[in-house]
Amino acid sequence: MKYNDLEVQKNKRPSRVGRGISAGQGKTAGRGTKGQKARTGHRKMAAGFMGGQRAIMQAVPKLKGFKSIHEKAEVVYTDRLNELSGKVDNFVLADHDLISTPYAKVKVILRGELTAKINLETQAASKTAIEAIEKAGGSFKKVEIAKRAKADKE
């Protein structure tokens, strides 16, 4: 005989409770004495019912506000771009500590004066920021977020 040849069958019948004292599960039939769970129909209580006091889902406070599933863009202001020149992308902004990582979504917003001529390549910019960049002689191009390079498996 092999382990996988065994025929597993349930050989115990369900106990028939409430059939007299000598049967072992008579009278209260294993429900204890008194109380709501000892009564007939106690299995039909609603989920979360707590014996007449407030249900658990009513007692727990609801979460305040709204949590967006979209990641927030890191904001860069135009007056911080004056120290840069030429092509400016996420990697240049990260090198100058204007954003935390080059793999984050970046939005440029107008604040102060922009005098540097830059060719900005980020994920977003406000209309007024784009106008300020073009007024200074630069350009704006919308690009995707840079993907991280996958490590080689050895």
VORO-743404 format. One record per atom (N, C-alpha, C): residue number from 1; residue in three letters; x, y, z. Coordinates in steps of 0.02 Angstrom, whole numbers, plus 50000, padded with zeros to 5 digits. Layout:
<recs>
@n=NUM res=ALA X=X Y=Y Z=Z
...
</recs>
This chain:
<recs>
@n=1 res=MET X=50042 Y=49941 Z=50000
@n=1 res=MET X=50000 Y=50000 Z=50000
@n=1 res=MET X=50044 Y=50062 Z=50000
@n=2 res=LYS X=50022 Y=50111 Z=49961
@n=2 res=LYS X=50058 Y=50174 Z=49957
@n=2 res=LYS X=50016 Y=50229 Z=49988
@n=3 res=TYR X=50048 Y=50283 Z=50006
@n=3 res=TYR X=50014 Y=50339 Z=50038
@n=3 res=TYR X=49961 Y=50369 Z=49993
@n=4 res=ASN X=49976 Y=50373 Z=49928
@n=4 res=ASN X=49928 Y=50403 Z=49881
@n=4 res=ASN X=49871 Y=50355 Z=49863
@n=5 res=ASP X=49876 Y=50291 Z=49884
@n=5 res=ASP X=49822 Y=50243 Z=49871
@n=5 res=ASP X=49770 Y=50241 Z=49927
@n=6 res=LEU X=49785 Y=50276 Z=49982
@n=6 res=LEU X=49738 Y=50276 Z=50038
@n=6 res=LEU X=49673 Y=50309 Z=50018
@n=7 res=GLU X=49618 Y=50279 Z=50039
@n=7 res=GLU X=49553 Y=50309 Z=50028
@n=7 res=GLU X=49531 Y=50343 Z=50092
@n=8 res=VAL X=49529 Y=50408 Z=50090
@n=8 res=VAL X=49513 Y=50446 Z=50150
@n=8 res=VAL X=49438 Y=50460 Z=50150
@n=9 res=GLN X=49405 Y=50435 Z=50201
@n=9 res=GLN X=49334 Y=50448 Z=50208
@n=9 res=GLN X=49319 Y=50468 Z=50279
@n=10 res=LYS X=49269 Y=50510 Z=50287
@n=10 res=LYS X=49247 Y=50530 Z=50352
@n=10 res=LYS X=49207 Y=50472 Z=50381
@n=11 res=ASN X=49230 Y=50445 Z=50437
@n=11 res=ASN X=49196 Y=50387 Z=50465
@n=11 res=ASN X=49158 Y=50403 Z=50529
@n=12 res=LYS X=49148 Y=50468 Z=50542
@n=12 res=LYS X=49112 Y=50487 Z=50602
@n=12 res=LYS X=49049 Y=50525 Z=50583
@n=13 res=ARG X=48993 Y=50501 Z=50606
@n=13 res=ARG X=48930 Y=50535 Z=50592
@n=13 res=ARG X=48924 Y=50598 Z=50634
@n=14 res=PRO X=48889 Y=50648 Z=50609
@n=14 res=PRO X=48878 Y=50708 Z=50650
@n=14 res=PRO X=48837 Y=50690 Z=50712
@n=15 res=SER X=48855 Y=50721 Z=50769
@n=15 res=SER X=48820 Y=50705 Z=50831
@n=15 res=SER X=48750 Y=50735 Z=50829
@n=16 res=ARG X=48701 Y=50695 Z=50854
@n=16 res=ARG X=48632 Y=50717 Z=50857
@n=16 res=ARG X=48619 Y=50741 Z=50927
@n=17 res=VAL X=48620 Y=50807 Z=50935
@n=17 res=VAL X=48614 Y=50836 Z=51002
@n=17 res=VAL X=48541 Y=50846 Z=51021
@n=18 res=GLY X=48531 Y=50849 Z=51086
@n=18 res=GLY X=48464 Y=50861 Z=51112
@n=18 res=GLY X=48419 Y=50801 Z=51109
@n=19 res=ARG X=48446 Y=50740 Z=51119
@n=19 res=ARG X=48407 Y=50679 Z=51114
@n=19 res=ARG X=48403 Y=50642 Z=51181
@n=20 res=GLY X=48405 Y=50678 Z=51235
@n=20 res=GLY X=48399 Y=50647 Z=51301
@n=20 res=GLY X=48463 Y=50648 Z=51340
@n=21 res=ILE X=48457 Y=50642 Z=51406
@n=21 res=ILE X=48514 Y=50648 Z=51451
@n=21 res=ILE X=48566 Y=50594 Z=51440
@n=22 res=SER X=48545 Y=50533 Z=51427
@n=22 res=SER X=48592 Y=50477 Z=51421
@n=22 res=SER X=48634 Y=50481 Z=51357
@n=23 res=ALA X=48613 Y=50520 Z=51309
@n=23 res=ALA X=48650 Y=50526 Z=51246
@n=23 res=ALA X=48714 Y=50568 Z=51253
@n=24 res=GLY X=48722 Y=50604 Z=51307
@n=24 res=GLY X=48783 Y=50643 Z=51319
@n=24 res=GLY X=48777 Y=50715 Z=51298
@n=25 res=GLN X=48734 Y=50730 Z=51251
@n=25 res=GLN X=48723 Y=50800 Z=51229
@n=25 res=GLN X=48649 Y=50817 Z=51235
@n=26 res=GLY X=48619 Y=50798 Z=51290
@n=26 res=GLY X=48548 Y=50811 Z=51299
@n=26 res=GLY X=48536 Y=50877 Z=51333
@n=27 res=LYS X=48474 Y=50891 Z=51348
@n=27 res=LYS X=48451 Y=50952 Z=51382
@n=27 res=LYS X=48475 Y=51015 Z=51347
@n=28 res=THR X=48532 Y=51044 Z=51367
@n=28 res=THR X=48555 Y=51107 Z=51337
@n=28 res=THR X=48593 Y=51096 Z=51272
@n=29 res=ALA X=48609 Y=51034 Z=51256
@n=29 res=ALA X=48641 Y=51015 Z=51193
@n=29 res=ALA X=48706 Y=51052 Z=51180
@n=30 res=GLY X=48746 Y=51061 Z=51232
@n=30 res=GLY X=48812 Y=51091 Z=51223
@n=30 res=GLY X=48812 Y=51166 Z=51215
@n=31 res=ARG X=48755 Y=51199 Z=51225
@n=31 res=ARG X=48751 Y=51272 Z=51217
@n=31 res=ARG X=48759 Y=51310 Z=51282
@n=32 res=GLY X=48769 Y=51275 Z=51336
@n=32 res=GLY X=48772 Y=51308 Z=51401
@n=32 res=GLY X=48702 Y=51326 Z=51424
@n=33 res=THR X=48697 Y=51369 Z=51474
@n=33 res=THR X=48630 Y=51387 Z=51499
@n=33 res=THR X=48616 Y=51460 Z=51487
@n=34 res=LYS X=48558 Y=51473 Z=51463
@n=34 res=LYS X=48532 Y=51541 Z=51452
@n=34 res=LYS X=48575 Y=51584 Z=51406
@n=35 res=GLY X=48552 Y=51642 Z=51392
@n=35 res=GLY X=48589 Y=51689 Z=51349
@n=35 res=GLY X=48567 Y=51683 Z=51277
@n=36 res=GLN X=48584 Y=51734 Z=51238
@n=36 res=GLN X=48561 Y=51738 Z=51170
@n=36 res=GLN X=48586 Y=51681 Z=51126
@n=37 res=LYS X=48647 Y=51659 Z=51138
@n=37 res=LYS X=48675 Y=51605 Z=51097
@n=37 res=LYS X=48647 Y=51536 Z=51116
@n=38 res=ALA X=48612 Y=51531 Z=51171
@n=38 res=ALA X=48580 Y=51469 Z=51190
@n=38 res=ALA X=48512 Y=51461 Z=51158
@n=39 res=ARG X=48486 Y=51516 Z=51131
@n=39 res=ARG X=48418 Y=51514 Z=51103
@n=39 res=ARG X=48418 Y=51492 Z=51031
@n=40 res=THR X=48360 Y=51470 Z=51009
@n=40 res=THR X=48350 Y=51452 Z=50939
@n=40 res=THR X=48355 Y=51515 Z=50895
@n=41 res=GLY X=48386 Y=51509 Z=50838
@n=41 res=GLY X=48390 Y=51565 Z=50792
@n=41 res=GLY X=48447 Y=51612 Z=50805
@n=42 res=HIS X=48493 Y=51594 Z=50849
@n=42 res=HIS X=48548 Y=51641 Z=50864
@n=42 res=HIS X=48597 Y=51647 Z=50806
@n=43 res=ARG X=48597 Y=51600 Z=50760
@n=43 res=ARG X=48643 Y=51602 Z=50703
@n=43 res=ARG X=48622 Y=51652 Z=50650
@n=44 res=LYS X=48562 Y=51679 Z=50656
@n=44 res=LYS X=48537 Y=51726 Z=50606
@n=44 res=LYS X=48552 Y=51799 Z=50625
@n=45 res=MET X=48594 Y=51810 Z=50676
@n=45 res=MET X=48612 Y=51878 Z=50694
@n=45 res=MET X=48656 Y=51908 Z=50639
@n=46 res=ALA X=48649 Y=51972 Z=50627
@n=46 res=ALA X=48688 Y=52006 Z=50576
@n=46 res=ALA X=48762 Y=52007 Z=50593
@n=47 res=ALA X=48804 Y=52007 Z=50543
@n=47 res=ALA X=48876 Y=52011 Z=50554
@n=47 res=ALA X=48892 Y=52076 Z=50590
@n=48 res=GLY X=48932 Y=52073 Z=50641
@n=48 res=GLY X=48949 Y=52132 Z=50679
@n=48 res=GLY X=48902 Y=52147 Z=50736
@n=49 res=PHE X=48849 Y=52107 Z=50744
@n=49 res=PHE X=48800 Y=52118 Z=50798
@n=49 res=PHE X=48835 Y=52103 Z=50865
@n=50 res=MET X=48826 Y=52148 Z=50913
@n=50 res=MET X=48861 Y=52141 Z=50977
@n=50 res=MET X=48812 Y=52143 Z=51035
@n=51 res=GLY X=48759 Y=52104 Z=51031
@n=51 res=GLY X=48714 Y=52096 Z=51087
@n=51 res=GLY X=48672 Y=52157 Z=51104
@n=52 res=GLY X=48657 Y=52198 Z=51056
@n=52 res=GLY X=48614 Y=52255 Z=51069
@n=52 res=GLY X=48650 Y=52321 Z=51076
@n=53 res=GLN X=48715 Y=52320 Z=51092
@n=53 res=GLN X=48751 Y=52383 Z=51091
@n=53 res=GLN X=48771 Y=52399 Z=51019
@n=54 res=ARG X=48802 Y=52456 Z=51008
@n=54 res=ARG X=48819 Y=52476 Z=50940
@n=54 res=ARG X=48861 Y=52423 Z=50906
@n=55 res=ALA X=48845 Y=52409 Z=50843
@n=55 res=ALA X=48884 Y=52361 Z=50804
@n=55 res=ALA X=48955 Y=52387 Z=50795
@n=56 res=ILE X=49002 Y=52342 Z=50784
@n=56 res=ILE X=49073 Y=52361 Z=50779
@n=56 res=ILE X=49085 Y=52410 Z=50723
@n=57 res=MET X=49049 Y=52402 Z=50667
@n=57 res=MET X=49060 Y=52448 Z=50610
@n=57 res=MET X=49030 Y=52517 Z=50622
@n=58 res=GLN X=48986 Y=52522 Z=50670
@n=58 res=GLN X=48960 Y=52588 Z=50689
@n=58 res=GLN X=49005 Y=52621 Z=50741
@n=59 res=ALA X=49038 Y=52580 Z=50782
@n=59 res=ALA X=49078 Y=52607 Z=50836
@n=59 res=ALA X=49146 Y=52632 Z=50812
@n=60 res=VAL X=49174 Y=52600 Z=50759
@n=60 res=VAL X=49239 Y=52619 Z=50734
@n=60 res=VAL X=49233 Y=52683 Z=50694
@n=61 res=PRO X=49275 Y=52734 Z=50707
@n=61 res=PRO X=49271 Y=52796 Z=50669
@n=61 res=PRO X=49290 Y=52787 Z=50596
@n=62 res=LYS X=49257 Y=52823 Z=50553
@n=62 res=LYS X=49271 Y=52819 Z=50482
@n=62 res=LYS X=49334 Y=52860 Z=50466
@n=63 res=LEU X=49367 Y=52841 Z=50412
@n=63 res=LEU X=49427 Y=52878 Z=50392
@n=63 res=LEU X=49407 Y=52946 Z=50365
@n=64 res=LYS X=49443 Y=52997 Z=50384
@n=64 res=LYS X=49429 Y=53065 Z=50362
@n=64 res=LYS X=49464 Y=53078 Z=50296
@n=65 res=GLY X=49432 Y=53117 Z=50255
@n=65 res=GLY X=49464 Y=53141 Z=50194
@n=65 res=GLY X=49463 Y=53090 Z=50138
@n=66 res=PHE X=49509 Y=53100 Z=50091
@n=66 res=PHE X=49512 Y=53060 Z=50029
@n=66 res=PHE X=49584 Y=53043 Z=50016
@n=67 res=LYS X=49597 Y=52980 Z=50001
@n=67 res=LYS X=49665 Y=52959 Z=49986
@n=67 res=LYS X=49669 Y=52941 Z=49911
@n=68 res=SER X=49707 Y=52980 Z=49875
@n=68 res=SER X=49713 Y=52970 Z=49804
@n=68 res=SER X=49760 Y=52911 Z=49789
@n=69 res=ILE X=49744 Y=52874 Z=49735
@n=69 res=ILE X=49787 Y=52819 Z=49715
@n=69 res=ILE X=49845 Y=52842 Z=49671
@n=70 res=HIS X=49842 Y=52905 Z=49649
@n=70 res=HIS X=49895 Y=52932 Z=49606
@n=70 res=HIS X=49950 Y=52962 Z=49649
@n=71 res=GLU X=50012 Y=52949 Z=49628
@n=71 res=GLU X=50068 Y=52978 Z=49666
@n=71 res=GLU X=50073 Y=53053 Z=49653
@n=72 res=LYS X=50089 Y=53090 Z=49705
@n=72 res=LYS X=50093 Y=53162 Z=49699
@n=72 res=LYS X=50158 Y=53182 Z=49664
@n=73 res=ALA X=50152 Y=53235 Z=49624
@n=73 res=ALA X=50211 Y=53260 Z=49589
@n=73 res=ALA X=50253 Y=53302 Z=49636
@n=74 res=GLU X=50319 Y=53299 Z=49627
@n=74 res=GLU X=50364 Y=53343 Z=49665
@n=74 res=GLU X=50364 Y=53410 Z=49629
@n=75 res=VAL X=50358 Y=53464 Z=49667
@n=75 res=VAL X=50352 Y=53531 Z=49639
@n=75 res=VAL X=50421 Y=53565 Z=49636
@n=76 res=VAL X=50435 Y=53595 Z=49578
@n=76 res=VAL X=50495 Y=53636 Z=49569
@n=76 res=VAL X=50472 Y=53704 Z=49545
@n=77 res=TYR X=50496 Y=53757 Z=49578
@n=77 res=TYR X=50477 Y=53825 Z=49559
@n=77 res=TYR X=50527 Y=53854 Z=49509
@n=78 res=THR X=50501 Y=53898 Z=49466
@n=78 res=THR X=50543 Y=53925 Z=49411
@n=78 res=THR X=50601 Y=53968 Z=49437
@n=79 res=ASP X=50593 Y=54001 Z=49493
@n=79 res=ASP X=50649 Y=54042 Z=49517
@n=79 res=ASP X=50709 Y=54000 Z=49539
@n=80 res=ARG X=50698 Y=53935 Z=49553
@n=80 res=ARG X=50753 Y=53890 Z=49572
@n=80 res=ARG X=50790 Y=53866 Z=49509
@n=81 res=LEU X=50760 Y=53875 Z=49450
@n=81 res=LEU X=50791 Y=53851 Z=49388
@n=81 res=LEU X=50842 Y=53901 Z=49359
@n=82 res=ASN X=50848 Y=53961 Z=49389
@n=82 res=ASN X=50894 Y=54012 Z=49363
@n=82 res=ASN X=50967 Y=53989 Z=49367
@n=83 res=GLU X=50984 Y=53946 Z=49413
@n=83 res=GLU X=51053 Y=53923 Z=49420
@n=83 res=GLU X=51071 Y=53868 Z=49369
@n=84 res=LEU X=51021 Y=53845 Z=49330
@n=84 res=LEU X=51033 Y=53793 Z=49280
@n=84 res=LEU X=51034 Y=53822 Z=49210
@n=85 res=SER X=51060 Y=53783 Z=49162
@n=85 res=SER X=51060 Y=53804 Z=49092
@n=85 res=SER X=51062 Y=53743 Z=49048
@n=86 res=GLY X=51042 Y=53752 Z=48984
@n=86 res=GLY X=51042 Y=53697 Z=48936
@n=86 res=GLY X=50983 Y=53651 Z=48947
@n=87 res=LYS X=50995 Y=53586 Z=48934
@n=87 res=LYS X=50942 Y=53536 Z=48943
@n=87 res=LYS X=50933 Y=53520 Z=49018
@n=88 res=VAL X=50871 Y=53526 Z=49041
@n=88 res=VAL X=50856 Y=53513 Z=49111
@n=88 res=VAL X=50803 Y=53458 Z=49114
@n=89 res=ASP X=50822 Y=53400 Z=49143
@n=89 res=ASP X=50774 Y=53345 Z=49151
@n=89 res=ASP X=50775 Y=53322 Z=49224
@n=90 res=ASN X=50742 Y=53267 Z=49238
@n=90 res=ASN X=50738 Y=53243 Z=49307
@n=90 res=ASN X=50806 Y=53229 Z=49338
@n=91 res=PHE X=50853 Y=53203 Z=49298
@n=91 res=PHE X=50919 Y=53186 Z=49325
@n=91 res=PHE X=50958 Y=53249 Z=49344
@n=92 res=VAL X=50952 Y=53302 Z=49303
@n=92 res=VAL X=50985 Y=53366 Z=49318
@n=92 res=VAL X=50955 Y=53396 Z=49382
@n=93 res=LEU X=50888 Y=53394 Z=49387
@n=93 res=LEU X=50854 Y=53421 Z=49446
@n=93 res=LEU X=50874 Y=53383 Z=49509
@n=94 res=ALA X=50882 Y=53317 Z=49503
@n=94 res=ALA X=50902 Y=53276 Z=49561
@n=94 res=ALA X=50975 Y=53290 Z=49580
@n=95 res=ASP X=51018 Y=53302 Z=49530
@n=95 res=ASP X=51089 Y=53318 Z=49545
@n=95 res=ASP X=51095 Y=53384 Z=49583
@n=96 res=HIS X=51050 Y=53432 Z=49569
@n=96 res=HIS X=51051 Y=53496 Z=49603
@n=96 res=HIS X=51006 Y=53498 Z=49665
@n=97 res=ASP X=50984 Y=53439 Z=49688
@n=97 res=ASP X=50943 Y=53431 Z=49749
@n=97 res=ASP X=50877 Y=53470 Z=49746
@n=98 res=LEU X=50849 Y=53478 Z=49687
@n=98 res=LEU X=50784 Y=53510 Z=49681
@n=98 res=LEU X=50727 Y=53460 Z=49689
@n=99 res=ILE X=50742 Y=53396 Z=49675
@n=99 res=ILE X=50694 Y=53342 Z=49687
@n=99 res=ILE X=50731 Y=53285 Z=49722
@n=100 res=SER X=50692 Y=53240 Z=49754
@n=100 res=SER X=50723 Y=53187 Z=49794
@n=100 res=SER X=50752 Y=53131 Z=49751
@n=101 res=THR X=50720 Y=53114 Z=49696
@n=101 res=THR X=50743 Y=53059 Z=49654
@n=101 res=THR X=50727 Y=53074 Z=49581
@n=102 res=PRO X=50768 Y=53053 Z=49534
@n=102 res=PRO X=50753 Y=53066 Z=49463
@n=102 res=PRO X=50695 Y=53024 Z=49437
@n=103 res=TYR X=50672 Y=52976 Z=49476
@n=103 res=TYR X=50617 Y=52932 Z=49454
@n=103 res=TYR X=50550 Y=52955 Z=49481
@n=104 res=ALA X=50546 Y=53016 Z=49505
@n=104 res=ALA X=50483 Y=53044 Z=49530
@n=104 res=ALA X=50450 Y=53087 Z=49477
@n=105 res=LYS X=50384 Y=53095 Z=49483
@n=105 res=LYS X=50347 Y=53139 Z=49439
@n=105 res=LYS X=50362 Y=53211 Z=49460
@n=106 res=VAL X=50376 Y=53255 Z=49411
@n=106 res=VAL X=50396 Y=53324 Z=49426
@n=106 res=VAL X=50348 Y=53372 Z=49391
@n=107 res=LYS X=50328 Y=53424 Z=49428
@n=107 res=LYS X=50289 Y=53478 Z=49398
@n=107 res=LYS X=50323 Y=53544 Z=49413
@n=108 res=VAL X=50331 Y=53586 Z=49362
@n=108 res=VAL X=50363 Y=53651 Z=49370
@n=108 res=VAL X=50307 Y=53704 Z=49374
@n=109 res=ILE X=50313 Y=53747 Z=49425
@n=109 res=ILE X=50263 Y=53799 Z=49437
@n=109 res=ILE X=50297 Y=53867 Z=49439
@n=110 res=LEU X=50262 Y=53918 Z=49413
@n=110 res=LEU X=50290 Y=53985 Z=49410
@n=110 res=LEU X=50294 Y=54016 Z=49479
@n=111 res=ARG X=50353 Y=54044 Z=49495
@n=111 res=ARG X=50363 Y=54085 Z=49555
@n=111 res=ARG X=50424 Y=54128 Z=49542
@n=112 res=GLY X=50417 Y=54191 Z=49549
@n=112 res=GLY X=50473 Y=54237 Z=49539
@n=112 res=GLY X=50490 Y=54245 Z=49465
@n=113 res=GLU X=50551 Y=54269 Z=49452
@n=113 res=GLU X=50575 Y=54282 Z=49384
@n=113 res=GLU X=50618 Y=54225 Z=49359
@n=114 res=LEU X=50611 Y=54208 Z=49295
@n=114 res=LEU X=50654 Y=54158 Z=49263
@n=114 res=LEU X=50695 Y=54194 Z=49209
@n=115 res=THR X=50761 Y=54194 Z=49218
@n=115 res=THR X=50805 Y=54228 Z=49170
@n=115 res=THR X=50847 Y=54179 Z=49130
@n=116 res=ALA X=50856 Y=54118 Z=49155
@n=116 res=ALA X=50899 Y=54069 Z=49121
@n=116 res=ALA X=50864 Y=54039 Z=49061
@n=117 res=LYS X=50903 Y=54027 Z=49007
@n=117 res=LYS X=50876 Y=53995 Z=48947
@n=117 res=LYS X=50885 Y=53920 Z=48956
@n=118 res=ILE X=50829 Y=53885 Z=48967
@n=118 res=ILE X=50833 Y=53813 Z=48979
@n=118 res=ILE X=50785 Y=53776 Z=48933
@n=119 res=ASN X=50803 Y=53715 Z=48917
@n=119 res=ASN X=50759 Y=53669 Z=48880
@n=119 res=ASN X=50734 Y=53617 Z=48930
@n=120 res=LEU X=50675 Y=53629 Z=48956
@n=120 res=LEU X=50647 Y=53588 Z=49011
@n=120 res=LEU X=50613 Y=53526 Z=48983
@n=121 res=GLU X=50631 Y=53468 Z=49012
@n=121 res=GLU X=50599 Y=53405 Z=48994
@n=121 res=GLU X=50576 Y=53370 Z=49058
@n=122 res=THR X=50514 Y=53384 Z=49077
@n=122 res=THR X=50485 Y=53353 Z=49137
@n=122 res=THR X=50415 Y=53326 Z=49121
@n=123 res=GLN X=50382 Y=53301 Z=49173
@n=123 res=GLN X=50317 Y=53270 Z=49164
@n=123 res=GLN X=50260 Y=53321 Z=49159
@n=124 res=ALA X=50268 Y=53378 Z=49191
@n=124 res=ALA X=50214 Y=53428 Z=49190
@n=124 res=ALA X=50241 Y=53497 Z=49206
@n=125 res=ALA X=50205 Y=53547 Z=49185
@n=125 res=ALA X=50221 Y=53617 Z=49201
@n=125 res=ALA X=50157 Y=53658 Z=49194
@n=126 res=SER X=50150 Y=53709 Z=49235
@n=126 res=SER X=50091 Y=53752 Z=49231
@n=126 res=SER X=50096 Y=53795 Z=49168
@n=127 res=LYS X=50038 Y=53819 Z=49145
@n=127 res=LYS X=50037 Y=53861 Z=49085
@n=127 res=LYS X=50080 Y=53923 Z=49093
@n=128 res=THR X=50076 Y=53954 Z=49151
@n=128 res=THR X=50115 Y=54015 Z=49163
@n=128 res=THR X=50190 Y=54000 Z=49166
@n=129 res=ALA X=50207 Y=53941 Z=49191
@n=129 res=ALA X=50278 Y=53922 Z=49193
@n=129 res=ALA X=50305 Y=53910 Z=49123
@n=130 res=ILE X=50265 Y=53879 Z=49080
@n=130 res=ILE X=50285 Y=53868 Z=49010
@n=130 res=ILE X=50295 Y=53934 Z=48974
@n=131 res=GLU X=50249 Y=53982 Z=48986
@n=131 res=GLU X=50255 Y=54048 Z=48956
@n=131 res=GLU X=50318 Y=54083 Z=48979
@n=132 res=ALA X=50335 Y=54077 Z=49044
@n=132 res=ALA X=50395 Y=54109 Z=49070
@n=132 res=ALA X=50458 Y=54078 Z=49040
@n=133 res=ILE X=50458 Y=54012 Z=49031
@n=133 res=ILE X=50515 Y=53977 Z=49002
@n=133 res=ILE X=50525 Y=53999 Z=48929
@n=134 res=GLU X=50470 Y=54002 Z=48892
@n=134 res=GLU X=50475 Y=54023 Z=48822
@n=134 res=GLU X=50493 Y=54097 Z=48815
@n=135 res=LYS X=50471 Y=54138 Z=48862
@n=135 res=LYS X=50488 Y=54209 Z=48862
@n=135 res=LYS X=50563 Y=54219 Z=48874
@n=136 res=ALA X=50593 Y=54174 Z=48915
@n=136 res=ALA X=50665 Y=54178 Z=48929
@n=136 res=ALA X=50706 Y=54148 Z=48872
@n=137 res=GLY X=50673 Y=54120 Z=48821
@n=137 res=GLY X=50709 Y=54093 Z=48763
@n=137 res=GLY X=50717 Y=54018 Z=48765
@n=138 res=GLY X=50684 Y=53984 Z=48811
@n=138 res=GLY X=50691 Y=53911 Z=48817
@n=138 res=GLY X=50631 Y=53875 Z=48788
@n=139 res=SER X=50626 Y=53811 Z=48804
@n=139 res=SER X=50570 Y=53771 Z=48780
@n=139 res=SER X=50550 Y=53719 Z=48832
@n=140 res=PHE X=50488 Y=53694 Z=48825
@n=140 res=PHE X=50463 Y=53642 Z=48871
@n=140 res=PHE X=50441 Y=53582 Z=48830
@n=141 res=LYS X=50461 Y=53523 Z=48852
@n=141 res=LYS X=50440 Y=53460 Z=48820
@n=141 res=LYS X=50416 Y=53413 Z=48874
@n=142 res=LYS X=50355 Y=53385 Z=48864
@n=142 res=LYS X=50327 Y=53338 Z=48912
@n=142 res=LYS X=50355 Y=53268 Z=48898
@n=143 res=VAL X=50384 Y=53236 Z=48949
@n=143 res=VAL X=50413 Y=53169 Z=48941
@n=143 res=VAL X=50385 Y=53123 Z=48995
@n=144 res=GLU X=50393 Y=53058 Z=48984
@n=144 res=GLU X=50373 Y=53007 Z=49033
@n=144 res=GLU X=50424 Y=53005 Z=49090
@n=145 res=ILE X=50402 Y=52975 Z=49146
@n=145 res=ILE X=50447 Y=52966 Z=49203
@n=145 res=ILE X=50500 Y=52915 Z=49184
@n=146 res=ALA X=50563 Y=52928 Z=49201
@n=146 res=ALA X=50617 Y=52882 Z=49185
@n=146 res=ALA X=50609 Y=52817 Z=49224
@n=147 res=LYS X=50620 Y=52761 Z=49189
@n=147 res=LYS X=50615 Y=52695 Z=49221
@n=147 res=LYS X=50682 Y=52676 Z=49251
@n=148 res=ARG X=50680 Y=52640 Z=49306
@n=148 res=ARG X=50742 Y=52616 Z=49337
@n=148 res=ARG X=50770 Y=52559 Z=49296
@n=149 res=ALA X=50836 Y=52555 Z=49291
@n=149 res=ALA X=50868 Y=52500 Z=49254
@n=149 res=ALA X=50865 Y=52438 Z=49297
@n=150 res=LYS X=50847 Y=52382 Z=49266
@n=150 res=LYS X=50843 Y=52318 Z=49302
@n=150 res=LYS X=50912 Y=52290 Z=49313
@n=151 res=ALA X=50924 Y=52260 Z=49371
@n=151 res=ALA X=50989 Y=52232 Z=49387
@n=151 res=ALA X=50999 Y=52167 Z=49348
@n=152 res=ASP X=51061 Y=52155 Z=49325
@n=152 res=ASP X=51076 Y=52094 Z=49288
@n=152 res=ASP X=51078 Y=52035 Z=49335
@n=153 res=LYS X=51049 Y=51979 Z=49312
@n=153 res=LYS X=51050 Y=51918 Z=49352
@n=153 res=LYS X=51115 Y=51880 Z=49337
@n=154 res=GLU X=51150 Y=51860 Z=49389
@n=154 res=GLU X=51213 Y=51824 Z=49379
@n=154 res=GLU X=51208 Y=51753 Z=49404
</recs>
